[in-house]
Amino acid sequence: MVMNLGTYSTISVPVEVKRVLERVKGEEEWGKFLLSLYVEAKRLRSQRAFEQLASTLAEEDLKAILESSRELRERFALR
């Protein structure tokens, strides 16, 4: 994700929250650090949703989805 981090804003957080986050972020800039937290949280939510969906499907359903996905990519490959 490319983002212009040139303009700054101030957000208020409890002092204890800032202390905890400062220990974790180390020397990294706040903007970059917070964006990385967001990206990781989003990735984990997506992974969890996928795992929940996969757990509700039978093995045959998963195989059919994978095969359908493979066929779709083959048919729409850039030529």
C-alpha angles and dihedrals in degrees: 000000000000115000134166106244095182100107117067136206134181124237126189120231131164112274093241091053090052091050092052093047093046090056091051098043095051111178095344117118115257096240095051092043095051092046090052090051090051094048092049093048090049091049092050092048090051092048092049092049091050092049091050091050092046091051090057094052126081120240090254091054092052091049091049091050092050092048092047091050091050092050092048092052091048094051095046099040113137111256 
